[in-house]
Amino acid sequence: MSEKPTSVTPRLVEQIATPFLSPFYQDDSVTIYCGDTRLVLPFLGRFDLLLTDPPYGIGADNRRQILSRSKLADPKDYGESNWDKEPVDDWVMMLARQICDKQIIFGGNYYTLPPTKCWLVWDKQNGDNDFADCELAWTNMDKAVRRKVHLWNGMIRKGQEARFHPTQKPLEVISWALGQAGDVQTVLDPWMGSGTTLRAAKDAGKKAVGIEREEKYCKIAAERLKQEVLCYDAGEH
């Protein structure tokens, strides 16, 4: 395990970090920070689990690309954005990993991460299109590869779960991934999007912190998190 980031004095936190550490939303279970992950991460404490889906740098936010690829149903227009122009800087990813004991990173195949015996595989049952059949999550866990089948093909998806973000993961898939981590109590998602990780953590009785730079997604996540806890078995399936 790499050394923890150098500690800072309370006065330095007050002078520098306070503008970034005023929660956008907070309840007894979850906290949302609306801001730049690079500025917020250095002032957070430790977490049991990093469960996140960072930008891959593949243009998944490209409006024209999103609108042109589906063959089975009309795709949703999420508007213009540029958050997936490039992947997260290595030092930022390293910092996120340093403050979390267990780590699950969707899209880990787009990053330089240590070899692992445990990948989490989400089979999306995508059908006839040029989207990936599966998505991979890198982990640092000492267990065998695990696979989850869950239909998620544009507008055609299991349970017709509402979709708010172009790279949103199904709540059932994120809850399953959370269950793979075993006995964890605190969860961090530094690239929160519309808040699915926080929703899964809250439903499972965990504490969670999310960071998101886009205010529109912070607002969506806050509305999702105001709902009553949903019951879901996040064990191994």
KOLDREN-31272 format. One record per residue (C-alpha): x, y, z. Coordinates in nm, 3 decimals, m for minus. Layout:
BEGIN
<<X, Y, Z>>
...
This chain:
BEGIN
<<0.000, 0.000, 0.000>>
<<0.139, 0.341, m0.095>>
<<0.195, 0.604, 0.171>>
<<m0.100, 0.826, 0.260>>
<<m0.102, 1.185, 0.129>>
<<0.075, 1.436, 0.354>>
<<m0.156, 1.569, 0.625>>
<<m0.253, 1.936, 0.630>>
<<m0.320, 2.172, 0.919>>
<<m0.677, 2.268, 1.011>>
<<m0.597, 2.631, 0.926>>
<<m0.483, 2.536, 0.576>>
<<m0.800, 2.334, 0.527>>
<<m1.007, 2.633, 0.639>>
<<m0.829, 2.877, 0.409>>
<<m0.803, 2.662, 0.097>>
<<m1.045, 2.371, 0.110>>
<<m1.360, 2.525, 0.256>>
<<m1.494, 2.656, m0.078>>
<<m1.473, 2.303, m0.219>>
<<m1.590, 2.119, 0.093>>
<<m1.927, 2.283, 0.145>>
<<m2.168, 1.996, 0.069>>
<<m2.407, 2.041, m0.221>>
<<m2.632, 1.785, m0.053>>
<<m2.603, 1.593, 0.273>>
<<m2.815, 1.360, 0.482>>
<<m2.740, 1.101, 0.748>>
<<m2.602, 0.856, 0.491>>
<<m2.454, 1.046, 0.197>>
<<m2.268, 1.365, 0.112>>
<<m2.232, 1.525, m0.233>>
<<m1.961, 1.777, m0.323>>
<<m2.013, 1.974, m0.644>>
<<m1.667, 2.059, m0.765>>
<<m1.338, 1.946, m0.914>>
<<m1.231, 1.606, m0.782>>
<<m0.868, 1.717, m0.793>>
<<m0.941, 1.990, m0.539>>
<<m1.171, 1.793, m0.309>>
<<m0.990, 1.457, m0.278>>
<<m0.683, 1.582, m0.085>>
<<m0.903, 1.693, 0.205>>
<<m1.113, 1.380, 0.251>>
<<m1.045, 1.108, 0.505>>
<<m1.014, 0.735, 0.446>>
<<m1.282, 0.504, 0.308>>
<<m1.339, 0.131, 0.309>>
<<m1.425, 0.120, m0.061>>
<<m1.363, 0.315, m0.381>>
<<m1.654, 0.232, m0.612>>
<<m1.650, 0.452, m0.917>>
<<m1.696, 0.486, m1.292>>
<<m1.453, 0.757, m1.406>>
<<m1.435, 0.914, m1.753>>
<<m1.265, 0.679, m1.999>>
<<m1.159, 0.944, m2.251>>
<<m1.354, 0.779, m2.535>>
<<m1.602, 1.056, m2.612>>
<<m1.902, 0.895, m2.443>>
<<m2.034, 1.247, m2.387>>
<<m2.032, 1.319, m2.762>>
<<m2.390, 1.414, m2.848>>
<<m2.370, 1.319, m3.215>>
<<m2.213, 0.981, m3.138>>
<<m2.477, 0.900, m2.874>>
<<m2.762, 0.988, m3.109>>
<<m2.631, 0.781, m3.401>>
<<m2.531, 0.441, m3.261>>
<<m2.848, 0.270, m3.139>>
<<m3.043, 0.047, m3.380>>
<<m3.314, m0.088, m3.150>>
<<m3.460, 0.231, m3.006>>
<<m3.432, 0.607, m3.028>>
<<m3.149, 0.719, m2.801>>
<<m3.186, 0.989, m2.537>>
<<m3.033, 1.331, m2.599>>
<<m2.822, 1.429, m2.296>>
<<m2.710, 1.760, m2.444>>
<<m2.364, 1.895, m2.511>>
<<m2.075, 1.825, m2.274>>
<<m1.701, 1.752, m2.274>>
<<m1.636, 1.558, m1.953>>
<<m1.524, 1.243, m2.142>>
<<m1.269, 1.417, m2.361>>
<<m0.980, 1.248, m2.180>>
<<m0.930, 0.998, m1.897>>
<<m0.856, 1.100, m1.541>>
<<m0.492, 1.195, m1.475>>
<<m0.289, 0.911, m1.325>>
<<m0.200, 1.111, m1.013>>
<<m0.567, 1.181, m0.941>>
<<m0.659, 0.815, m0.980>>
<<m0.368, 0.721, m0.755>>
<<m0.483, 0.966, m0.489>>
<<m0.835, 0.822, m0.496>>
<<m0.693, 0.471, m0.460>>
<<m0.456, 0.571, m0.178>>
<<m0.739, 0.677, 0.053>>
<<m0.953, 0.364, m0.004>>
<<m0.878, 0.013, 0.117>>
<<m1.085, m0.185, m0.135>>
<<m1.119, m0.058, m0.491>>
<<m1.365, m0.123, m0.775>>
<<m1.310, 0.090, m1.085>>
<<m1.542, 0.049, m1.382>>
<<m1.355, 0.106, m1.705>>
<<m1.033, 0.000, m1.535>>
<<m0.925, m0.147, m1.869>>
<<m0.874, 0.213, m1.989>>
<<m0.628, 0.286, m1.708>>
<<m0.282, 0.170, m1.602>>
<<m0.360, m0.036, m1.295>>
<<m0.182, m0.329, m1.126>>
<<m0.255, m0.687, m1.241>>
<<m0.555, m0.838, m1.067>>
<<m0.719, m1.179, m1.035>>
<<m1.065, m1.029, m0.985>>
<<m1.240, m0.842, m1.260>>
<<m1.611, m0.774, m1.231>>
<<m1.780, m0.838, m1.567>>
<<m2.114, m0.682, m1.652>>
<<m2.283, m0.859, m1.947>>
<<m2.515, m0.597, m2.096>>
<<m2.699, m0.826, m2.344>>
<<m2.655, m0.551, m2.598>>
<<m2.784, m0.723, m2.910>>
<<m2.724, m0.593, m3.262>>
<<m2.523, m0.273, m3.231>>
<<m2.162, m0.161, m3.206>>
<<m2.164, m0.102, m2.830>>
<<m1.955, m0.333, m2.612>>
<<m2.117, m0.663, m2.508>>
<<m1.968, m0.627, m2.160>>
<<m1.812, m0.368, m1.933>>
<<m1.523, m0.444, m1.699>>
<<m1.449, m0.322, m1.350>>
<<m1.095, m0.357, m1.216>>
<<m1.063, m0.447, m0.848>>
<<m0.785, m0.499, m0.598>>
<<m0.974, m0.785, m0.434>>
<<m0.831, m1.133, m0.383>>
<<m1.114, m1.338, m0.532>>
<<m1.219, m1.495, m0.860>>
<<m1.369, m1.311, m1.158>>
<<m1.739, m1.243, m1.116>>
<<m2.006, m1.186, m1.384>>
<<m2.342, m1.009, m1.374>>
<<m2.600, m1.029, m1.655>>
<<m2.826, m0.726, m1.679>>
<<m2.994, m0.596, m1.996>>
<<m2.897, m0.234, m2.065>>
<<m2.920, m0.145, m2.432>>
<<m3.000, 0.222, m2.474>>
<<m3.373, 0.268, m2.411>>
<<m3.423, m0.109, m2.388>>
<<m3.323, m0.217, m2.039>>
<<m3.427, m0.441, m1.753>>
<<m3.691, m0.284, m1.534>>
<<m3.701, 0.034, m1.743>>
<<m3.490, 0.214, m1.481>>
<<m3.481, 0.589, m1.539>>
<<m3.162, 0.699, m1.710>>
<<m3.015, 1.042, m1.639>>
<<m2.655, 1.020, m1.763>>
<<m2.501, 0.882, m2.086>>
<<m2.269, 0.640, m1.902>>
<<m2.499, 0.564, m1.608>>
<<m2.475, 0.213, m1.467>>
<<m2.788, 0.025, m1.353>>
<<m2.857, 0.047, m0.982>>
<<m2.877, m0.333, m0.968>>
<<m2.529, m0.367, m1.120>>
<<m2.373, m0.114, m0.884>>
<<m2.549, m0.275, m0.587>>
<<m2.408, m0.611, m0.700>>
<<m2.057, m0.462, m0.727>>
<<m2.094, m0.313, m0.380>>
<<m2.190, m0.656, m0.249>>
<<m1.874, m0.807, m0.398>>
<<m1.666, m0.589, m0.165>>
<<m1.802, m0.764, 0.143>>
<<m1.808, m0.592, 0.480>>
<<m1.750, m0.225, 0.399>>
<<m1.914, 0.068, 0.574>>
<<m1.784, 0.378, 0.393>>
<<m1.781, 0.431, 0.016>>
<<m1.623, 0.696, m0.208>>
<<m1.721, 0.783, m0.566>>
<<m1.506, 1.074, m0.692>>
<<m1.678, 1.076, m1.036>>
<<m2.034, 1.045, m0.916>>
<<m2.238, 1.131, m1.227>>
<<m2.607, 1.101, m1.141>>
<<m2.541, 0.936, m0.805>>
<<m2.601, 0.564, m0.861>>
<<m2.316, 0.458, m0.632>>
<<m2.447, 0.676, m0.351>>
<<m2.800, 0.545, m0.404>>
<<m2.674, 0.185, m0.383>>
<<m2.470, 0.263, m0.072>>
<<m2.761, 0.433, 0.102>>
<<m2.994, 0.144, 0.022>>
<<m2.738, m0.096, 0.172>>
<<m2.704, 0.105, 0.493>>
<<m2.355, 0.238, 0.411>>
<<m2.209, 0.588, 0.439>>
<<m2.097, 0.740, 0.109>>
<<m1.935, 1.051, m0.037>>
<<m1.965, 1.154, m0.400>>
<<m1.794, 1.426, m0.604>>
<<m1.928, 1.563, m0.933>>
<<m1.826, 1.874, m1.125>>
<<m2.148, 1.912, m1.329>>
<<m2.413, 2.090, m1.122>>
<<m2.700, 1.945, m1.326>>
<<m2.596, 1.593, m1.226>>
<<m2.551, 1.696, m0.863>>
<<m2.912, 1.816, m0.867>>
<<m3.030, 1.488, m1.018>>
<<m2.832, 1.285, m0.765>>
<<m2.969, 1.489, m0.476>>
<<m3.326, 1.423, m0.590>>
<<m3.254, 1.050, m0.622>>
<<m3.105, 1.041, m0.273>>
<<m3.401, 1.217, m0.111>>
<<m3.614, 0.910, m0.179>>
<<m3.674, 0.650, 0.089>>
<<m3.429, 0.361, 0.111>>
<<m3.497, 0.094, m0.152>>
<<m3.462, m0.271, m0.053>>
<<m3.221, m0.472, m0.269>>
<<m3.010, m0.780, m0.199>>
<<m2.658, m0.683, m0.309>>
<<m2.503, m1.021, m0.234>>
<<m2.322, m1.244, m0.481>>
<<m2.546, m1.337, m0.774>>
